[in-house]
Amino acid sequence: MPVLFLLIFLLTARPAWGASDWDVQFFTGYNSALLKSLNDLKLTETAPLPPRVGPSPPIEGGPLVGVEVEWRVRRSFSLVAMTSFWEGESTAVESGEILFQDFGIVPFTANRTTRVSFNEYALRGRYHLLDEPKRYRLYLEFGFFNQVRVTYTENFNYVFEANGQQFLRNVLSTATSRGGYLLTWGVGGDYYLTHWAAINLTANYRVGKAMPLFYKSYRHTFLEQDAIGTAVGGSSPFPSGGDQVAVVGRDNFARPLEMELTGWQAAVGFRIFF
């Protein structure tokens, strides 16, 4: 419904400026999404894989990059379409000994990498508080519509050492979200370098989450003769493509993994006027 009203507004509004009604901006910055369920529950789990890999460090936001197109509808109001991308990563390493093939108890090392990436698509409005043409401007901004797509991957790499040889095994899973939302509001400003270019600073507070997540794929390279291969075989409780990503809460009940995106985002950009 908000998008419908926005489209009606776009079709009926008349630009006010002429030569500088449009601009494009490339920006980079930092996103401090909360990710509470991921950090406090999912990454603290001991992975249910043989050999088991312990907790991973939390993901506390990450650098972002993006691009936006702005339309100056009125002297005091603009519409903005934007897209941005950021990702975070966490790694845990384990070592020990385990039964492997016919070699008996052998040493192993395991590397668990968890990566989560976010693609955001948004429509925003900007109300100009101060505007000195071709010198500077200060504005408030708010989100009409924010859609977030999340990609979640876990990659386990194992190295088993036996009789002077190394045996490599891998477990890789990928999951994506089927929707998400954000409410955003913030403040920003431009300082003009020339009549056609400006430096931009923006800070936003964001409230929202992306869920649920469903596995696109879950595969492994363990073999039956590995002696631990049955634990990742067809009779195991491990997920398959289409299953929902779950996490065990503090009450020991499984529930869908949520991606809480609430937090601050700050960016600096380079704006080009047309």
Secondary structure, DSSP 8 states (H G I E B T S, - for coil): -HHHHHHHHHHH---S-STTSEEEEEEEEEE----HHIIIIITTS--SSSS----------EEEEEEEEEEEEETTEEEEEEEEEEEEEEEEEEEEEEE-TTS-EEEEEEEEEEEEEEEEEEEEEEEEEEEETTTEEEEEEEEEEEEEEEEEEEEEEEEEEETTEEEEEEEEEEEEES-EEEEEEEEEEEEESSSSEEEEEEEEEEEEEE--EEEEEEEE---GGGSSGGGGSTTSS---TT-B-EEE-TTS-EEE--EE--EEEEEEEEEEE-
